[in-house]
Amino acid sequence: MLEKRRGYSVLVEIGYKKEKNANKKKIIRIRNTKDIANMKKGDIGFIESIGKRKKIEIAKEARIKGIFIKNLNLEKFLKKNEIKKQENKKWI
């Protein structure tokens, strides 16, 4: 360990510490559509356990307002659901 040889665990060194003021933005939990209505552009949201229909509504509103959602890729999620919606219309 002391000789920094391969195959041995890494020693703690100076320089790997994170800055204290690196991430000042507060993460807001989104439990329903009212929570996203109160958010502003540039805020960071975190969607909690919500059904798919409400999640689609929240994602559309977040894309319009310019809100970043930490645990959801907005473009990919909305595109995937649009494709499924079109496929279901073909069968009807």
N, C-alpha and C positions, 0 to 999 in steps of 0.2 A: 504494500500500500504506500509506504513512504517513498518508494522509488518510482512511483507512477508507472508500473509495469502493466502490460496488456493482460487482461484476464483477471485483474484484481479490482476491487471496488474503488470508486472515485473518491478522492479526498475533497473535503470542503475547502473552497478557495474564495478569495476576495474577488468581487466583480460580477457575481451572479444574482445580486439582490435587485429587486424591483424598486422603481421609484415610488415614493409614498403618494405623490399626487398624480400618478400616471393615469388613473381611471376615475375621474371625479363624477361622471354621470351616474345618476341613480337609476337602477333598474326597477321598472314599475310592473307589478303583476297584473295580468289581464285575466279577469274571471268572467266578464260579460261584455256586451257591446257598449255599455255605458262607460266602462273604464277607458276604452279607446277614444270615446268622444271627448274626454277631459284631457287627453294628451296633446302635446304640441309637436311641431316639426322638429326632428332631431332627437326626440326622446327614444329611449331603449325600452322595449317591452318584452315580457316573458309570458307566453300563453300557458295557463295552467290547464287542468283537465276539462276540456270542452268538447262537445260533440262536433261532428264534421260540418253540419250546416252552419252553426254559429262561427266555426273557425274560418269558413269561406267568407262569411260576412266581415269578420274582423280583418282578414287578410286584404280584402278589397279596399276597405276603409283605410288601412295602414298604408297601402300603396298610394292612395290618393293624397293622404296627409304627409307622406314622406317619413313615416315612423319605421325604425329598424326593429324587427322582432328577432330576438336572439335564438330561439329554438325552432325557427321556421324559415325555410327559404321561400319567400313570397312568390317569386316568378315561377319557380318550378312547381310549387303546390297549386297555384291557380291554373297554370297551363295543363297540368295533369288532370285536374277536375273538369276543365272545359272539354278536353278530349273525351272523358268518360260521359259527360253530359250529352255530347253530340252523338256518341255511339248508342246511348239509350234512346235518343229520339229516332234513330234509324229503325229500331225494332218495334216502335209503337205504330 
